[in-house]
Amino acid sequence: MQVSVIIAAGGAGRRLGGAKPKQLLDIGGGSMLSHSLRAFLDHPRVAEVVLVKPAGPLALVLPDVSSTQKLRTVDGGARRQDSVANGFDAADAGSEVILVHDAARPFVTADLISRTIDAAAEHGAAIAALQSRDTVKKVDAGVIVDTIPRETIYLAQTPQGFRRDVLAAAVQLGRDGVEATDEAGLAERAGFKVHVVDGDPGNVKITTEEDLVAARQRTGGATPALQRIGTGYDLHRLVEGRPLVIGGVTIPFDKGPLGHSDGDVACHAVTDAILGAVSLGDIGRHYPDTDPKWKGADSLALLADAARMVREAGYQVMNVDLTVILERPKIKDAIDEMRSRLASAIGIDRGAISIKGKTNEGVDAVGRGEAIAAHAVALLGHRSSPAGHRS
């Protein structure tokens, strides 16, 4: 049985008052969207995940899982039901069961996902829901007019699961103008019986600032480290016919680094250092040499993009210490220009960049002039701290 998942992340999520959609806010170990994606991308029964994102360009830091090839993205619509409809259109036509999940529920478990899949396959439509623990009162103008038996009251969660034909009918009803707060409501209006799967009290939806604080406490991300350190290393063979680019500066020489991009070891080492400091992987993960679009790429541009990801993770680069190891030529006359270009790409003062040129005293491939290498250390400060606001 083929299963697709639509993750609804198309809303602006401004209720928290942040500068970006709430689903992109870090809760410790990544954004709430990243946590939600990871839960489904890692699930063995899920064949694909369709992420419905806010319309327009959006930089996504994907979770560090091996199954990101399951993921595709599509722009959302004006309403939630429009966004889910877009996700439905993008889902594989061969999927027999389709789940819909809110990106703002980052703590969904594999067990709940499996139980929802099974219930949707058996009944046609099923949602995760929690039975009310409290007595429920119906109130009119501040006066109780009825007491509703709490055993009949369930609080809806996601995922919500549907056989493909059921969700198709629900989506069409929404396109025909019927309004509903979730897909289960549309399926009910379309005449289908929606069954309930026991939900999980931990499968909370993050809506308010208090929810966000609680989520960060749960992940251990309540108090982010004020400072983090990352290291980077890169090495390239030197070959004839390639320009020697170091720190964004082209140095006259008869050889240059062999690489998919421009082979700038200084930029690559610094990029790895700043990404590693905030656990965002390395340069190969974000700009793989298997992707033709990075062929001959300007490594300063890659460094600038990595610095942007670091800022979105809540950190600012404070300083970088870089050592370039090269037997010849000498780079001392170009160091000041390298510092300026690296600083500009990262978005910090030149005074926060240190570059040292070293030889390998004739030892190994670097010492024989066959390769060039670089080591980098980067210190990052959290942007909530006074030091982290430095620009």
C-alpha positions in Angstrom: 0.0 0.0 0.0 1.5 3.3 -1.1 1.2 6.2 1.4 1.7 9.9 0.7 1.7 12.6 3.3 0.8 16.3 2.8 2.3 18.6 5.4 0.4 21.8 5.6 2.9 24.6 6.2 1.5 27.2 3.9 0.3 29.7 6.5 2.0 32.9 7.6 1.8 31.8 11.3 2.1 35.3 12.5 0.1 34.8 15.8 3.5 34.3 17.6 4.5 37.8 16.4 7.8 36.6 14.9 9.5 37.9 11.8 9.0 34.7 9.9 6.4 32.0 9.7 6.1 30.1 13.0 6.8 26.8 11.4 10.3 27.9 10.7 11.0 28.9 14.3 13.7 26.8 16.0 12.5 24.7 18.9 15.8 23.0 19.6 17.2 20.5 17.1 15.7 22.4 14.2 12.5 24.2 13.3 9.1 22.8 14.1 8.7 22.1 10.4 12.0 20.2 10.4 10.8 18.0 13.3 7.5 17.3 11.5 9.3 16.5 8.2 11.7 14.2 9.9 8.9 12.2 11.5 7.4 11.3 8.2 10.5 11.1 6.0 11.9 8.6 8.5 8.7 6.5 8.6 9.2 3.2 6.7 5.6 3.1 5.4 5.6 6.6 3.9 6.5 6.7 0.2 6.5 10.5 -0.3 6.0 13.7 1.6 4.5 16.8 -0.1 5.4 19.9 1.7 2.9 22.8 1.1 4.9 25.9 1.9 4.1 29.6 1.8 3.9 30.9 -1.7 7.1 32.4 -3.1 10.8 31.8 -2.4 11.5 30.1 0.9 14.9 28.9 2.1 14.3 25.5 3.8 16.9 23.8 6.0 16.0 20.2 5.5 16.3 17.7 8.4 19.4 15.5 8.4 17.8 12.3 7.2 18.8 9.9 4.4 15.3 9.9 2.9 15.0 13.5 1.7 14.5 12.2 -1.8 11.0 11.4 -0.7 10.3 15.1 -0.4 8.7 17.5 -2.9 7.4 21.0 -2.3 4.4 23.0 -3.7 3.1 26.5 -2.9 0.2 26.9 -0.7 -3.1 28.8 -1.3 -5.1 31.5 0.4 -6.8 29.1 2.8 -5.7 25.9 4.5 -8.1 23.9 2.3 -6.6 25.5 -0.8 -3.1 24.6 0.4 -4.1 21.0 1.0 -5.8 20.9 -2.4 -2.5 22.0 -4.0 -0.7 19.2 -2.0 -3.3 16.7 -3.2 -2.7 17.7 -6.8 1.0 17.2 -6.4 0.8 13.8 -4.6 1.6 10.7 -6.5 -1.6 9.4 -8.3 -0.7 5.9 -7.2 -1.0 6.6 -3.5 -3.8 4.6 -1.9 -3.8 6.5 1.4 -3.0 10.1 1.9 -2.3 11.7 5.3 -2.6 15.4 6.1 -0.5 16.8 9.0 0.0 20.3 10.4 3.6 21.4 10.4 3.0 23.1 13.8 2.6 19.6 15.4 6.3 18.7 15.5 6.0 15.9 18.1 3.9 13.4 16.1 5.1 9.8 16.8 5.7 6.9 14.4 3.1 4.8 16.3 0.4 7.5 15.8 1.3 7.8 12.1 1.0 4.0 11.6 -2.3 3.8 13.5 -3.8 6.6 11.3 -2.6 4.9 8.1 -4.2 1.6 9.2 -7.5 3.2 10.2 -7.7 5.3 7.0 -7.1 2.2 4.9 -9.8 0.2 6.8 -12.5 2.9 7.1 -11.8 5.4 4.3 -11.3 8.4 6.7 -9.8 8.6 10.2 -8.3 11.3 12.4 -6.2 11.4 15.5 -8.2 12.9 18.4 -8.2 13.1 22.1 -11.2 12.5 24.3 -12.0 15.5 26.4 -10.9 15.1 30.1 -13.0 18.0 31.3 -16.7 18.6 31.6 -17.9 20.6 28.7 -20.4 23.4 29.1 -22.4 25.2 26.3 -22.6 28.8 27.1 -24.8 31.6 25.7 -24.2 35.3 26.8 -22.2 34.1 29.7 -24.8 31.7 31.0 -24.6 27.9 30.8 -27.4 26.5 28.7 -26.3 22.9 28.4 -23.8 20.3 29.8 -22.4 18.1 27.1 -21.4 14.6 28.0 -17.6 14.7 27.8 -17.3 11.1 26.5 -18.9 12.4 23.3 -16.4 15.3 22.9 -13.1 14.7 21.1 -10.4 17.3 20.3 -9.1 16.8 16.8 -5.4 16.5 16.0 -3.4 15.5 12.9 -2.4 13.4 11.1 -5.8 12.9 9.4 -5.8 10.0 6.9 -8.0 9.2 3.9 -8.3 6.8 1.1 -7.4 8.7 -2.1 -11.0 8.7 -3.4 -12.3 10.1 -0.1 -9.8 13.0 0.0 -10.5 13.7 -3.6 -14.2 14.2 -2.9 -13.4 16.3 0.2 -11.0 18.5 -1.8 -13.5 19.0 -4.6 -16.2 20.0 -2.1 -13.8 22.7 -0.8 -13.1 23.9 -4.3 -16.9 24.2 -4.9 -17.0 26.7 -2.1 -17.7 24.7 1.1 -15.7 26.1 4.0 -14.2 23.8 6.7 -11.5 24.0 9.3 -10.0 20.7 8.4 -10.2 17.9 5.8 -12.2 15.7 8.1 -14.9 18.4 8.2 -15.0 18.4 4.4 -15.1 14.6 4.3 -18.1 14.6 6.7 -19.9 17.2 4.5 -19.2 14.9 1.5 -21.1 12.1 3.2 -18.2 10.0 4.5 -18.0 8.5 8.0 -14.8 9.7 9.7 -13.4 7.4 12.4 -11.3 8.4 15.4 -7.9 7.1 16.3 -6.7 7.6 19.9 -4.5 10.7 19.7 -1.4 11.5 21.7 -1.4 14.1 24.5 2.2 15.0 23.5 1.1 15.7 19.9 0.6 19.3 20.7 0.0 22.2 18.2 2.3 25.2 18.7 0.1 28.3 18.5 1.1 30.7 21.3 4.3 32.0 22.8 3.6 29.7 25.8 3.4 26.7 23.4 6.7 27.7 21.9 8.4 27.9 25.3 7.0 24.6 26.3 8.2 23.0 23.0 11.7 24.3 23.5 11.8 23.0 27.1 10.7 19.6 25.8 13.6 19.4 23.2 16.2 20.9 25.5 16.2 24.0 23.3 14.7 26.4 25.9 17.9 28.2 26.5 20.1 28.2 23.4 23.8 28.2 23.8 25.1 31.8 23.8 28.2 30.8 21.9 29.0 27.8 19.6 32.2 26.8 17.9 32.7 25.0 14.6 35.7 23.7 12.7 36.2 23.3 9.0 38.8 21.6 6.7 39.2 21.4 3.0 41.9 20.0 0.6 42.1 20.1 -3.2 44.7 18.7 -5.6 46.5 21.4 -7.7 46.4 20.9 -11.4 47.5 23.0 -14.4 44.9 25.0 -16.3 42.9 26.0 -13.2 42.9 29.5 -11.6 44.2 29.6 -8.0 41.4 31.1 -6.0 41.8 31.6 -2.3 39.4 33.5 -0.1 37.8 34.9 -3.2 41.1 36.3 -4.5 42.7 35.0 -7.7 46.4 34.6 -7.2 48.7 34.4 -10.3 50.1 30.8 -10.5 50.5 28.0 -13.0 48.2 25.7 -11.1 44.8 25.8 -9.4 42.6 23.6 -7.3 40.7 20.8 -9.0 37.1 20.9 -8.0 33.4 21.0 -9.0 33.2 24.7 -7.9 36.1 27.2 -8.1 37.8 25.0 -5.5 38.4 27.8 -3.0 39.7 25.9 0.1 39.5 29.0 2.3 35.8 29.6 1.6 35.0 25.9 1.8 36.7 25.5 5.2 35.0 28.5 6.6 31.6 27.4 5.3 32.0 24.0 7.0 33.0 25.7 10.2 30.0 28.0 10.5 27.6 25.4 9.3 29.0 22.8 11.8 28.8 25.3 14.7 25.0 25.2 14.4 24.6 21.5 13.3 23.6 22.3 9.8 25.8 19.7 8.2 28.6 20.6 5.7 29.2 22.2 2.3 28.7 18.9 0.5 25.2 18.5 1.9 23.9 21.9 0.8 26.0 22.3 -2.4 26.8 18.8 -3.6 29.3 18.2 -6.4 26.8 15.9 -8.0 24.5 18.9 -8.8 25.4 20.6 -12.2 24.2 24.0 -10.9 27.2 24.2 -8.6 29.7 23.6 -11.3 32.2 26.4 -11.3 30.3 28.1 -8.5 31.7 31.2 -6.8 32.5 29.9 -3.3 32.1 33.3 -1.8 28.4 33.1 -2.9 28.1 29.7 -1.2 29.7 31.1 2.0 27.2 34.0 1.9 24.3 31.6 1.6 25.7 29.5 4.5 25.9 32.7 6.6 22.3 33.4 5.9 21.3 29.9 7.1 23.3 30.5 10.3 21.4 33.8 10.9 18.1 32.1 10.3 19.1 29.5 12.9 19.4 32.4 15.4 23.2 32.8 15.4 25.7 35.4 14.1 29.3 34.7 13.2 31.6 36.5 15.7 35.0 35.7 14.3 36.9 33.3 12.1 40.5 32.0 12.3 41.7 30.5 9.1 45.0 28.8 8.2 45.8 28.2 4.5 48.5 25.5 3.9 50.3 25.9 0.6 53.9 25.3 -0.4 53.9 28.0 -3.0 53.1 30.7 -4.0 53.2 32.9 -0.9 49.9 34.5 -0.1 50.9 37.2 2.4 50.3 40.0 0.0 46.8 38.9 -0.7 45.7 38.2 2.9 44.1 41.7 3.5 42.0 41.4 0.4 41.0 37.8 1.4 39.9 39.0 4.8 37.8 41.8 3.2 36.0 39.4 0.8 35.4 36.7 3.4 34.1 39.3 5.9 31.8 40.8 3.2 30.3 37.4 2.3 29.7 36.5 6.0 28.4 40.0 6.9 30.9 40.8 9.6 33.8 43.3 10.1 37.1 42.5 8.5 38.7 42.7 11.9 36.8 39.5 12.9 38.7 37.5 10.2 42.2 36.2 10.8 44.1 34.4 7.9 47.5 32.8 8.2 49.6 31.3 5.4 51.7 28.2 6.2 53.7 25.6 4.3 53.9 21.9 5.1 57.7 21.9 5.1 57.9 19.6 2.1 56.0 16.9 3.8 53.2 14.9 2.0 51.2 16.0 -1.0 50.8 19.5 0.2 54.5 19.8 1.0 55.3 18.5 -2.5 53.1 21.3 -4.1 50.5 18.8 -5.3 47.7 20.1 -3.1 46.4 23.0 -1.1 44.6 22.7 2.3 42.8 25.0 4.8 41.7 24.7 8.4 39.1 27.1 9.9 37.6 27.7 13.3 34.5 29.9 13.7 32.9 31.3 16.9 29.2 32.1 16.7 27.1 34.0 19.1 23.3 33.6 19.6 21.5 36.7 18.3 19.5 36.9 21.6 22.7 37.8 23.4 24.3 41.3 23.3 27.3 39.9 21.4 25.2 38.1 18.9 23.7 41.4 17.6 27.0 42.4 16.2 27.0 43.1 12.5 
